[in-house]
């Protein structure tokens, strides 16, 4: 699980560069109540809002993690 979070943080830092200010974990994982099927809830902190709703503009490394065999186990 921590590897997935680290990969997301690294990809977000690379993608947003100086605009990236942090990554907050919330939900069942943050409360230490996550199960094997739980998702990972993360809030990305940026200096400026992302206006586009086009998923293709987001870092593909974070968007596709769950489809590439990465799991929360």
N, C-alpha and C positions, 0 to 999 in steps of 0.2 A: 504494500500500500504506500509506504513512504517513498518508494522508488517512483511510483506514478506521480505523486505530488511534486517530487523533485524535478521530474522530467517536464511537467507542466510549467513549473516556475522558471526553469531554464529556457524553455521555448518562448514563454511570455516575455522574459527579459530580453531575449534576442530579437523578438518581433517588435516590441514596443520601445526598446532602448531606454532613453531618459524619461519617457512618459510613464514607465512602469514604476510604481511605488510600493507594491506589496501584494501579497496573496493571503487572504484570510480563509481559514478552514472553519466550516460550520456544519451543523446537522449531526447525524448519528455518529460519524467518525470523530468529530470534535468532542462529542459527549462520551466517547469510548463505548458506544452502544451499537456499532456497526456489525452487521452480519455479512456472510460471504456474498450475498446478493445485493448488498447495499451499494448505492452510488456514492460518489464523492462530491460534496457540495463545497464549491470554492467561490469566493468573491475576489475579483481582480480590481486592484486599486490603481488608477491611472491619474495623471495630472490633468488630462483632458478627456472628455466623453468620447466614446466611439459612436458615431452617428449612423453608420451603415448597419443594416439588418441582413446584409448579404453574408452568409456563413463563409463564403470563399475568401473573404478578407480577414478572417481570423486565422491564427496560427494553426496550420493543418496538423502539426505535431500534437496539439492538445485536443483538437476536435476528434481525431481518429484514434486516440489511445485505446479506447474500449473495443474498437473493431480490430485491433492488431494483436489481440491475445493478452493485453494487459488487464489484470483483474485486481480486485480489492483484497484478495486473500493474502 
